[in-house]
Amino acid sequence: MSKYYVFFTRNVLPQPNVASLVQVTHSANAAANLGYPAVLVYLRKGWSALNPVDWLFPFRPRKPDDQLAKIYNLQDKLRVADLPVPWPIDFWDSKWTSASTIVCKYYLPIHLLKSTKIVHTRDWNFVKAAIKNGIPAIYEQHHHEDKKFEPEIVRNPLFQIAVTVADTVRHSMIQHGMPPEKVIMLHNGFNQLFLARQTAAAQNWRQQLLAGDRQHLAVYAGGLYPFKGVDMLVDVAQELPEVQFAIAGGNKSQVTAYQQLAKDKQVNNINFLGYLPQNQLASLLQAADVLTHPHCLTEAATFTSPLKFFDYMASGTAIVVTEIPSLMEFKSGNIAAIWCEPDNPYKFAQSIRDSLTKYPRKIEGYAQTLDFVKQFSWENRIEKILGYVDADVRSQMMN
């Protein structure tokens, strides 16, 4: 019987605009690319979860369907399994009707246990259930959380390592009971498909987006939230009428709200494209003359490891990026970037002008950035994490 490297999320997939799920899916995809028997396990709700046969045989790893693969840029080595959670699970706020209870008390010990070699998850309840059932576990926590880590779990030999993306979160986890030697900081990564040059698709974006006499395209790709600097970008676009701005991301209501904001401010050189699947996003980033990373100086700026920053670097396009604490270590990196103080639309606009002069668009991308970013592939991240896993567990995973 196959023994899997199980990546678990207590969410329904796909949810295209949720960055944490991009991180989970890409981690599982990378492990599969490295040759590990990885399976991404998630939940399935709705009418399709009502089939009693699926409740009796829920764990049946298979290839991702086309929609899932397209949205997350998954490759063909990864397997997926969706666990049905029919009504009334999660309908009432009760321990016994919680999806967590169903997964940890039923699916894990009865259906997943015999087929699982190790689990990797951001779900602390799932980690505890795995340890109690004798399964080695890797835990990820990317934000500050006010929960205590039980000593009998974190000091158990089966608890392999905890991973976070910022030193501030690591310190917080230690304060909440995580042994210092059991938690490491590793940045997020990028999907290697972003490195592939998409010259024709990039040119199509430029033909579609550049209007009138505008020759330069500035792109933002990410969540549509004020703290990420999207509001400021509207002001920046107002300062640079000669530059065309394109904003990718957000749901329909967010896009509508920002379109109205731009209209109210009479900014007509900014397009809100909405959500783009990962396989379209790479060519848009390569189409730009400059990529914008306008994150504001908020509490989130002290611990974020934004996925888009690594995607930006993988495109090889020049970047204008604000000097937020969690990214300052990259300021000395060999990348084509202009760094700017946060929360200042006028200086950000000037930084874009500086970038267009210093780093004119290269169809092939800037070589120094492409070389620098390779260390942050999801595959490299998984290898570093597994370096903390017991040698016998890892060897059995490969076998």
Secondary structure as GFF3:
##gff-version 3
##sequence-region A 1 399
A	DSSP	beta_strand	4	12	.	.	.	ID=ss1
A	DSSP	alpha_helix	19	33	.	.	.	ID=ss2
A	DSSP	beta_strand	38	44	.	.	.	ID=ss3
A	DSSP	three_ten_helix	47	50	.	.	.	ID=ss4
A	DSSP	alpha_helix	52	56	.	.	.	ID=ss5
A	DSSP	alpha_helix	66	72	.	.	.	ID=ss6
A	DSSP	beta_strand	79	84	.	.	.	ID=ss7
A	DSSP	three_ten_helix	95	97	.	.	.	ID=ss8
A	DSSP	alpha_helix	99	102	.	.	.	ID=ss9
A	DSSP	pi_helix	103	112	.	.	.	ID=ss10
A	DSSP	three_ten_helix	113	115	.	.	.	ID=ss11
A	DSSP	beta_strand	116	121	.	.	.	ID=ss12
A	DSSP	alpha_helix	124	132	.	.	.	ID=ss13
A	DSSP	beta_strand	137	140	.	.	.	ID=ss14
A	DSSP	alpha_helix	151	154	.	.	.	ID=ss15
A	DSSP	beta_strand	159	164	.	.	.	ID=ss16
A	DSSP	alpha_helix	167	175	.	.	.	ID=ss17
A	DSSP	three_ten_helix	180	182	.	.	.	ID=ss18
A	DSSP	beta_strand	183	185	.	.	.	ID=ss19
A	DSSP	three_ten_helix	192	195	.	.	.	ID=ss20
A	DSSP	alpha_helix	199	209	.	.	.	ID=ss21
A	DSSP	beta_strand	216	221	.	.	.	ID=ss22
A	DSSP	three_ten_helix	226	228	.	.	.	ID=ss23
A	DSSP	alpha_helix	230	239	.	.	.	ID=ss24
A	DSSP	beta_strand	243	248	.	.	.	ID=ss25
A	DSSP	alpha_helix	252	264	.	.	.	ID=ss26
A	DSSP	beta_strand	270	274	.	.	.	ID=ss27
A	DSSP	alpha_helix	278	287	.	.	.	ID=ss28
A	DSSP	beta_strand	290	293	.	.	.	ID=ss29
A	DSSP	three_ten_helix	299	302	.	.	.	ID=ss30
A	DSSP	alpha_helix	307	315	.	.	.	ID=ss31
A	DSSP	beta_strand	319	322	.	.	.	ID=ss32
A	DSSP	three_ten_helix	325	332	.	.	.	ID=ss33
A	DSSP	beta_strand	337	340	.	.	.	ID=ss34
A	DSSP	alpha_helix	345	358	.	.	.	ID=ss35
A	DSSP	alpha_helix	367	373	.	.	.	ID=ss36
A	DSSP	three_ten_helix	374	376	.	.	.	ID=ss37
A	DSSP	alpha_helix	378	386	.	.	.	ID=ss38
A	DSSP	alpha_helix	391	398	.	.	.	ID=ss39
###
